[in-house]
Amino acid sequence: MSLKSSIYKALRIWNDIDAVRKGRVGKRVGRRVAGKATGKSMRKLFK
């Protein structure tokens, strides 16, 4: 695992913890699900 991917992984966990503290977990989960769905559909479209 490269340094860049390690940093991104750590920041993603940090932001998850921050969202829990601020009560914005639903928004964060929704955006993550929407982003994954968009990525999958784009992959199928341009495959």
CHARMM-style PDB file with segment names, atoms N, HN, CA, C and O in Angstrom:
ATOM      1  N   MET     1       0.846  -1.170   0.000  1.00  0.00      PROA
ATOM      2  CA  MET     1       0.000   0.000   0.000  1.00  0.00      PROA
ATOM      3  C   MET     1       0.899   1.243   0.000  1.00  0.00      PROA
ATOM      4  O   MET     1       1.842   1.348   0.785  1.00  0.00      PROA
ATOM      5  N   SER     2       0.590   2.159  -0.879  1.00  0.00      PROA
ATOM      6  HN  SER     2      -0.175   2.074  -1.517  1.00  0.00      PROA
ATOM      7  CA  SER     2       1.410   3.361  -0.990  1.00  0.00      PROA
ATOM      8  C   SER     2       1.077   4.352   0.126  1.00  0.00      PROA
ATOM      9  O   SER     2       0.065   4.222   0.815  1.00  0.00      PROA
ATOM     10  N   LEU     3       1.927   5.312   0.280  1.00  0.00      PROA
ATOM     11  HN  LEU     3       2.749   5.417  -0.279  1.00  0.00      PROA
ATOM     12  CA  LEU     3       1.731   6.333   1.309  1.00  0.00      PROA
ATOM     13  C   LEU     3       0.444   7.118   1.051  1.00  0.00      PROA
ATOM     14  O   LEU     3      -0.307   7.423   1.977  1.00  0.00      PROA
ATOM     15  N   LYS     4       0.207   7.436  -0.208  1.00  0.00      PROA
ATOM     16  HN  LYS     4       0.818   7.189  -0.960  1.00  0.00      PROA
ATOM     17  CA  LYS     4      -0.980   8.222  -0.556  1.00  0.00      PROA
ATOM     18  C   LYS     4      -2.264   7.484  -0.192  1.00  0.00      PROA
ATOM     19  O   LYS     4      -3.181   8.077   0.377  1.00  0.00      PROA
ATOM     20  N   SER     5      -2.336   6.185  -0.519  1.00  0.00      PROA
ATOM     21  HN  SER     5      -1.591   5.704  -0.981  1.00  0.00      PROA
ATOM     22  CA  SER     5      -3.550   5.429  -0.208  1.00  0.00      PROA
ATOM     23  C   SER     5      -3.699   5.252   1.303  1.00  0.00      PROA
ATOM     24  O   SER     5      -4.820   5.225   1.811  1.00  0.00      PROA
ATOM     25  N   SER     6      -2.597   5.131   2.016  1.00  0.00      PROA
ATOM     26  HN  SER     6      -1.686   5.152   1.603  1.00  0.00      PROA
ATOM     27  CA  SER     6      -2.659   5.027   3.480  1.00  0.00      PROA
ATOM     28  C   SER     6      -3.212   6.314   4.088  1.00  0.00      PROA
ATOM     29  O   SER     6      -4.020   6.279   5.016  1.00  0.00      PROA
ATOM     30  N   ILE     7      -2.772   7.436   3.557  1.00  0.00      PROA
ATOM     31  HN  ILE     7      -2.116   7.465   2.803  1.00  0.00      PROA
ATOM     32  CA  ILE     7      -3.258   8.728   4.057  1.00  0.00      PROA
ATOM     33  C   ILE     7      -4.747   8.878   3.768  1.00  0.00      PROA
ATOM     34  O   ILE     7      -5.503   9.317   4.635  1.00  0.00      PROA
ATOM     35  N   TYR     8      -5.179   8.517   2.553  1.00  0.00      PROA
ATOM     36  HN  TYR     8      -4.565   8.160   1.849  1.00  0.00      PROA
ATOM     37  CA  TYR     8      -6.596   8.621   2.204  1.00  0.00      PROA
ATOM     38  C   TYR     8      -7.452   7.728   3.080  1.00  0.00      PROA
ATOM     39  O   TYR     8      -8.542   8.127   3.492  1.00  0.00      PROA
ATOM     40  N   LYS     9      -6.972   6.513   3.374  1.00  0.00      PROA
ATOM     41  HN  LYS     9      -6.088   6.189   3.040  1.00  0.00      PROA
ATOM     42  CA  LYS     9      -7.715   5.599   4.224  1.00  0.00      PROA
ATOM     43  C   LYS     9      -7.854   6.157   5.636  1.00  0.00      PROA
ATOM     44  O   LYS     9      -8.925   6.082   6.239  1.00  0.00      PROA
ATOM     45  N   ALA    10      -6.761   6.718   6.161  1.00  0.00      PROA
ATOM     46  HN  ALA    10      -5.891   6.778   5.671  1.00  0.00      PROA
ATOM     47  CA  ALA    10      -6.791   7.301   7.505  1.00  0.00      PROA
ATOM     48  C   ALA    10      -7.746   8.489   7.551  1.00  0.00      PROA
ATOM     49  O   ALA    10      -8.490   8.649   8.519  1.00  0.00      PROA
ATOM     50  N   LEU    11      -7.731   9.312   6.526  1.00  0.00      PROA
ATOM     51  HN  LEU    11      -7.126   9.182   5.740  1.00  0.00      PROA
ATOM     52  CA  LEU    11      -8.622  10.474   6.505  1.00  0.00      PROA
ATOM     53  C   LEU    11     -10.084  10.070   6.373  1.00  0.00      PROA
ATOM     54  O   LEU    11     -10.960  10.726   6.937  1.00  0.00      PROA
ATOM     55  N   ARG    12     -10.354   9.005   5.640  1.00  0.00      PROA
ATOM     56  HN  ARG    12      -9.643   8.472   5.182  1.00  0.00      PROA
ATOM     57  CA  ARG    12     -11.732   8.529   5.511  1.00  0.00      PROA
ATOM     58  C   ARG    12     -12.260   8.067   6.873  1.00  0.00      PROA
ATOM     59  O   ARG    12     -13.402   8.350   7.234  1.00  0.00      PROA
ATOM     60  N   ILE    13     -11.420   7.357   7.617  1.00  0.00      PROA
ATOM     61  HN  ILE    13     -10.492   7.127   7.324  1.00  0.00      PROA
ATOM     62  CA  ILE    13     -11.814   6.924   8.962  1.00  0.00      PROA
ATOM     63  C   ILE    13     -12.003   8.129   9.879  1.00  0.00      PROA
ATOM     64  O   ILE    13     -12.965   8.190  10.644  1.00  0.00      PROA
ATOM     65  N   TRP    14     -11.076   9.091   9.797  1.00  0.00      PROA
ATOM     66  HN  TRP    14     -10.294   9.042   9.176  1.00  0.00      PROA
ATOM     67  CA  TRP    14     -11.166  10.309  10.595  1.00  0.00      PROA
ATOM     68  C   TRP    14     -12.474  11.054  10.311  1.00  0.00      PROA
ATOM     69  O   TRP    14     -13.141  11.523  11.233  1.00  0.00      PROA
ATOM     70  N   ASN    15     -12.831  11.157   9.037  1.00  0.00      PROA
ATOM     71  HN  ASN    15     -12.289  10.775   8.288  1.00  0.00      PROA
ATOM     72  CA  ASN    15     -14.065  11.858   8.671  1.00  0.00      PROA
ATOM     73  C   ASN    15     -15.308  11.092   9.097  1.00  0.00      PROA
ATOM     74  O   ASN    15     -16.327  11.706   9.413  1.00  0.00      PROA
ATOM     75  N   ASP    16     -15.248   9.754   9.112  1.00  0.00      PROA
ATOM     76  HN  ASP    16     -14.421   9.254   8.855  1.00  0.00      PROA
ATOM     77  CA  ASP    16     -16.362   8.965   9.627  1.00  0.00      PROA
ATOM     78  C   ASP    16     -16.584   9.270  11.107  1.00  0.00      PROA
ATOM     79  O   ASP    16     -17.719   9.454  11.548  1.00  0.00      PROA
ATOM     80  N   ILE    17     -15.500   9.323  11.863  1.00  0.00      PROA
ATOM     81  HN  ILE    17     -14.578   9.174  11.505  1.00  0.00      PROA
ATOM     82  CA  ILE    17     -15.592   9.622  13.295  1.00  0.00      PROA
ATOM     83  C   ILE    17     -16.151  11.026  13.502  1.00  0.00      PROA
ATOM     84  O   ILE    17     -16.987  11.242  14.379  1.00  0.00      PROA
ATOM     85  N   ASP    18     -15.692  11.974  12.700  1.00  0.00      PROA
ATOM     86  HN  ASP    18     -15.013  11.799  11.987  1.00  0.00      PROA
ATOM     87  CA  ASP    18     -16.170  13.350  12.796  1.00  0.00      PROA
ATOM     88  C   ASP    18     -17.666  13.438  12.479  1.00  0.00      PROA
ATOM     89  O   ASP    18     -18.392  14.197  13.122  1.00  0.00      PROA
ATOM     90  N   ALA    19     -18.127  12.669  11.496  1.00  0.00      PROA
ATOM     91  HN  ALA    19     -17.538  12.052  10.973  1.00  0.00      PROA
ATOM     92  CA  ALA    19     -19.542  12.670  11.135  1.00  0.00      PROA
ATOM     93  C   ALA    19     -20.388  12.107  12.276  1.00  0.00      PROA
ATOM     94  O   ALA    19     -21.485  12.599  12.539  1.00  0.00      PROA
ATOM     95  N   VAL    20     -19.880  11.084  12.949  1.00  0.00      PROA
ATOM     96  HN  VAL    20     -18.988  10.685  12.736  1.00  0.00      PROA
ATOM     97  CA  VAL    20     -20.603  10.527  14.092  1.00  0.00      PROA
ATOM     98  C   VAL    20     -20.723  11.573  15.201  1.00  0.00      PROA
ATOM     99  O   VAL    20     -21.780  11.729  15.812  1.00  0.00      PROA
ATOM    100  N   ARG    21     -19.627  12.282  15.450  1.00  0.00      PROA
ATOM    101  HN  ARG    21     -18.768  12.155  14.954  1.00  0.00      PROA
ATOM    102  CA  ARG    21     -19.639  13.317  16.494  1.00  0.00      PROA
ATOM    103  C   ARG    21     -20.642  14.415  16.180  1.00  0.00      PROA
ATOM    104  O   ARG    21     -21.344  14.890  17.073  1.00  0.00      PROA
ATOM    105  N   LYS    22     -20.713  14.820  14.924  1.00  0.00      PROA
ATOM    106  HN  LYS    22     -20.142  14.434  14.199  1.00  0.00      PROA
ATOM    107  CA  LYS    22     -21.570  15.943  14.553  1.00  0.00      PROA
ATOM    108  C   LYS    22     -22.981  15.508  14.173  1.00  0.00      PROA
ATOM    109  O   LYS    22     -23.829  16.355  13.892  1.00  0.00      PROA
ATOM    110  N   GLY    23     -23.249  14.203  14.158  1.00  0.00      PROA
ATOM    111  HN  GLY    23     -22.560  13.515  14.385  1.00  0.00      PROA
ATOM    112  CA  GLY    23     -24.589  13.709  13.857  1.00  0.00      PROA
ATOM    113  C   GLY    23     -24.951  13.750  12.392  1.00  0.00      PROA
ATOM    114  O   GLY    23     -26.123  13.895  12.045  1.00  0.00      PROA
ATOM    115  N   ARG    24     -23.962  13.624  11.526  1.00  0.00      PROA
ATOM    116  HN  ARG    24     -23.009  13.505  11.808  1.00  0.00      PROA
ATOM    117  CA  ARG    24     -24.218  13.690  10.082  1.00  0.00      PROA
ATOM    118  C   ARG    24     -23.936  12.355   9.395  1.00  0.00      PROA
ATOM    119  O   ARG    24     -23.554  12.323   8.226  1.00  0.00      PROA
ATOM    120  N   VAL    25     -24.122  11.270  10.114  1.00  0.00      PROA
ATOM    121  HN  VAL    25     -24.433  11.296  11.065  1.00  0.00      PROA
ATOM    122  CA  VAL    25     -23.791   9.956   9.576  1.00  0.00      PROA
ATOM    123  C   VAL    25     -24.677   9.621   8.382  1.00  0.00      PROA
ATOM    124  O   VAL    25     -24.197   9.085   7.383  1.00  0.00      PROA
ATOM    125  N   GLY    26     -25.959   9.930   8.479  1.00  0.00      PROA
ATOM    126  HN  GLY    26     -26.349  10.365   9.291  1.00  0.00      PROA
ATOM    127  CA  GLY    26     -26.898   9.611   7.397  1.00  0.00      PROA
ATOM    128  C   GLY    26     -26.503  10.262   6.085  1.00  0.00      PROA
ATOM    129  O   GLY    26     -26.529   9.621   5.035  1.00  0.00      PROA
ATOM    130  N   LYS    27     -26.139  11.526   6.143  1.00  0.00      PROA
ATOM    131  HN  LYS    27     -26.118  12.047   6.996  1.00  0.00      PROA
ATOM    132  CA  LYS    27     -25.716  12.241   4.936  1.00  0.00      PROA
ATOM    133  C   LYS    27     -24.481  11.593   4.338  1.00  0.00      PROA
ATOM    134  O   LYS    27     -24.393  11.397   3.126  1.00  0.00      PROA
ATOM    135  N   ARG    28     -23.521  11.259   5.207  1.00  0.00      PROA
ATOM    136  HN  ARG    28     -23.592  11.418   6.192  1.00  0.00      PROA
ATOM    137  CA  ARG    28     -22.258  10.688   4.740  1.00  0.00      PROA
ATOM    138  C   ARG    28     -22.470   9.324   4.101  1.00  0.00      PROA
ATOM    139  O   ARG    28     -21.910   9.037   3.043  1.00  0.00      PROA
ATOM    140  N   VAL    29     -23.274   8.487   4.737  1.00  0.00      PROA
ATOM    141  HN  VAL    29     -23.729   8.721   5.596  1.00  0.00      PROA
ATOM    142  CA  VAL    29     -23.560   7.158   4.196  1.00  0.00      PROA
ATOM    143  C   VAL    29     -24.299   7.290   2.865  1.00  0.00      PROA
ATOM    144  O   VAL    29     -23.994   6.578   1.909  1.00  0.00      PROA
ATOM    145  N   GLY    30     -25.257   8.191   2.809  1.00  0.00      PROA
ATOM    146  HN  GLY    30     -25.504   8.770   3.586  1.00  0.00      PROA
ATOM    147  CA  GLY    30     -26.012   8.394   1.572  1.00  0.00      PROA
ATOM    148  C   GLY    30     -25.125   8.830   0.421  1.00  0.00      PROA
ATOM    149  O   GLY    30     -25.259   8.336  -0.698  1.00  0.00      PROA
ATOM    150  N   ARG    31     -24.226   9.750   0.697  1.00  0.00      PROA
ATOM    151  HN  ARG    31     -24.117  10.151   1.607  1.00  0.00      PROA
ATOM    152  CA  ARG    31     -23.309  10.221  -0.347  1.00  0.00      PROA
ATOM    153  C   ARG    31     -22.368   9.120  -0.791  1.00  0.00      PROA
ATOM    154  O   ARG    31     -22.065   9.000  -1.978  1.00  0.00      PROA
ATOM    155  N   ARG    32     -21.898   8.307   0.164  1.00  0.00      PROA
ATOM    156  HN  ARG    32     -22.144   8.405   1.128  1.00  0.00      PROA
ATOM    157  CA  ARG    32     -20.981   7.223  -0.191  1.00  0.00      PROA
ATOM    158  C   ARG    32     -21.685   6.178  -1.057  1.00  0.00      PROA
ATOM    159  O   ARG    32     -21.107   5.689  -2.028  1.00  0.00      PROA
ATOM    160  N   VAL    33     -22.929   5.831  -0.712  1.00  0.00      PROA
ATOM    161  HN  VAL    33     -23.398   6.229   0.077  1.00  0.00      PROA
ATOM    162  CA  VAL    33     -23.696   4.865  -1.503  1.00  0.00      PROA
ATOM    163  C   VAL    33     -23.975   5.426  -2.895  1.00  0.00      PROA
ATOM    164  O   VAL    33     -23.851   4.713  -3.891  1.00  0.00      PROA
ATOM    165  N   ALA    34     -24.348   6.696  -2.962  1.00  0.00      PROA
ATOM    166  HN  ALA    34     -24.448   7.275  -2.153  1.00  0.00      PROA
ATOM    167  CA  ALA    34     -24.625   7.313  -4.257  1.00  0.00      PROA
ATOM    168  C   ALA    34     -23.368   7.363  -5.120  1.00  0.00      PROA
ATOM    169  O   ALA    34     -23.436   7.146  -6.330  1.00  0.00      PROA
ATOM    170  N   GLY    35     -22.237   7.644  -4.513  1.00  0.00      PROA
ATOM    171  HN  GLY    35     -22.181   7.821  -3.530  1.00  0.00      PROA
ATOM    172  CA  GLY    35     -20.979   7.691  -5.253  1.00  0.00      PROA
ATOM    173  C   GLY    35     -20.580   6.328  -5.788  1.00  0.00      PROA
ATOM    174  O   GLY    35     -20.099   6.217  -6.916  1.00  0.00      PROA
ATOM    175  N   LYS    36     -20.778   5.284  -4.980  1.00  0.00      PROA
ATOM    176  HN  LYS    36     -21.168   5.374  -4.063  1.00  0.00      PROA
ATOM    177  CA  LYS    36     -20.440   3.936  -5.437  1.00  0.00      PROA
ATOM    178  C   LYS    36     -21.361   3.513  -6.577  1.00  0.00      PROA
ATOM    179  O   LYS    36     -20.905   2.911  -7.550  1.00  0.00      PROA
ATOM    180  N   ALA    37     -22.647   3.822  -6.466  1.00  0.00      PROA
ATOM    181  HN  ALA    37     -23.016   4.310  -5.676  1.00  0.00      PROA
ATOM    182  CA  ALA    37     -23.592   3.472  -7.525  1.00  0.00      PROA
ATOM    183  C   ALA    37     -23.250   4.210  -8.816  1.00  0.00      PROA
ATOM    184  O   ALA    37     -23.306   3.629  -9.900  1.00  0.00      PROA
ATOM    185  N   THR    38     -22.899   5.474  -8.703  1.00  0.00      PROA
ATOM    186  HN  THR    38     -22.853   5.946  -7.823  1.00  0.00      PROA
ATOM    187  CA  THR    38     -22.520   6.256  -9.879  1.00  0.00      PROA
ATOM    188  C   THR    38     -21.266   5.680 -10.523  1.00  0.00      PROA
ATOM    189  O   THR    38     -21.186   5.571 -11.747  1.00  0.00      PROA
ATOM    190  N   GLY    39     -20.291   5.314  -9.703  1.00  0.00      PROA
ATOM    191  HN  GLY    39     -20.356   5.403  -8.709  1.00  0.00      PROA
ATOM    192  CA  GLY    39     -19.055   4.727 -10.220  1.00  0.00      PROA
ATOM    193  C   GLY    39     -19.310   3.424 -10.958  1.00  0.00      PROA
ATOM    194  O   GLY    39     -18.723   3.181 -12.012  1.00  0.00      PROA
ATOM    195  N   LYS    40     -20.189   2.580 -10.408  1.00  0.00      PROA
ATOM    196  HN  LYS    40     -20.666   2.778  -9.552  1.00  0.00      PROA
ATOM    197  CA  LYS    40     -20.502   1.307 -11.063  1.00  0.00      PROA
ATOM    198  C   LYS    40     -21.193   1.533 -12.396  1.00  0.00      PROA
ATOM    199  O   LYS    40     -20.873   0.873 -13.385  1.00  0.00      PROA
ATOM    200  N   SER    41     -22.142   2.464 -12.428  1.00  0.00      PROA
ATOM    201  HN  SER    41     -22.402   3.000 -11.625  1.00  0.00      PROA
ATOM    202  CA  SER    41     -22.858   2.714 -13.678  1.00  0.00      PROA
ATOM    203  C   SER    41     -21.939   3.337 -14.723  1.00  0.00      PROA
ATOM    204  O   SER    41     -22.061   3.034 -15.910  1.00  0.00      PROA
ATOM    205  N   MET    42     -21.027   4.199 -14.299  1.00  0.00      PROA
ATOM    206  HN  MET    42     -20.929   4.446 -13.335  1.00  0.00      PROA
ATOM    207  CA  MET    42     -20.081   4.798 -15.239  1.00  0.00      PROA
ATOM    208  C   MET    42     -19.134   3.743 -15.806  1.00  0.00      PROA
ATOM    209  O   MET    42     -18.785   3.779 -16.985  1.00  0.00      PROA
ATOM    210  N   ARG    43     -18.723   2.803 -14.951  1.00  0.00      PROA
ATOM    211  HN  ARG    43     -19.007   2.774 -13.993  1.00  0.00      PROA
ATOM    212  CA  ARG    43     -17.851   1.715 -15.410  1.00  0.00      PROA
ATOM    213  C   ARG    43     -18.552   0.869 -16.470  1.00  0.00      PROA
ATOM    214  O   ARG    43     -17.959   0.501 -17.484  1.00  0.00      PROA
ATOM    215  N   LYS    44     -19.831   0.568 -16.213  1.00  0.00      PROA
ATOM    216  HN  LYS    44     -20.312   0.867 -15.389  1.00  0.00      PROA
ATOM    217  CA  LYS    44     -20.594  -0.232 -17.187  1.00  0.00      PROA
ATOM    218  C   LYS    44     -20.790   0.543 -18.485  1.00  0.00      PROA
ATOM    219  O   LYS    44     -20.748  -0.037 -19.570  1.00  0.00      PROA
ATOM    220  N   LEU    45     -21.000   1.837 -18.379  1.00  0.00      PROA
ATOM    221  HN  LEU    45     -21.033   2.308 -17.497  1.00  0.00      PROA
ATOM    222  CA  LEU    45     -21.250   2.663 -19.545  1.00  0.00      PROA
ATOM    223  C   LEU    45     -20.023   2.757 -20.449  1.00  0.00      PROA
ATOM    224  O   LEU    45     -20.147   2.705 -21.673  1.00  0.00      PROA
ATOM    225  N   PHE    46     -18.847   2.894 -19.851  1.00  0.00      PROA
ATOM    226  HN  PHE    46     -18.746   2.936 -18.857  1.00  0.00      PROA
ATOM    227  CA  PHE    46     -17.617   3.111 -20.623  1.00  0.00      PROA
ATOM    228  C   PHE    46     -16.731   1.875 -20.719  1.00  0.00      PROA
ATOM    229  O   PHE    46     -15.540   1.985 -21.009  1.00  0.00      PROA
ATOM    230  N   LYS    47     -17.294   0.721 -20.481  1.00  0.00      PROA
ATOM    231  HN  LYS    47     -18.262   0.631 -20.245  1.00  0.00      PROA
ATOM    232  CA  LYS    47     -16.513  -0.504 -20.520  1.00  0.00      PROA
ATOM    233  C   LYS    47     -16.196  -0.952 -21.927  1.00  0.00      PROA
ATOM    234  OT1 LYS    47     -15.540  -1.976 -22.116  1.00  0.00      PROA
TER     235      LYS     47
END
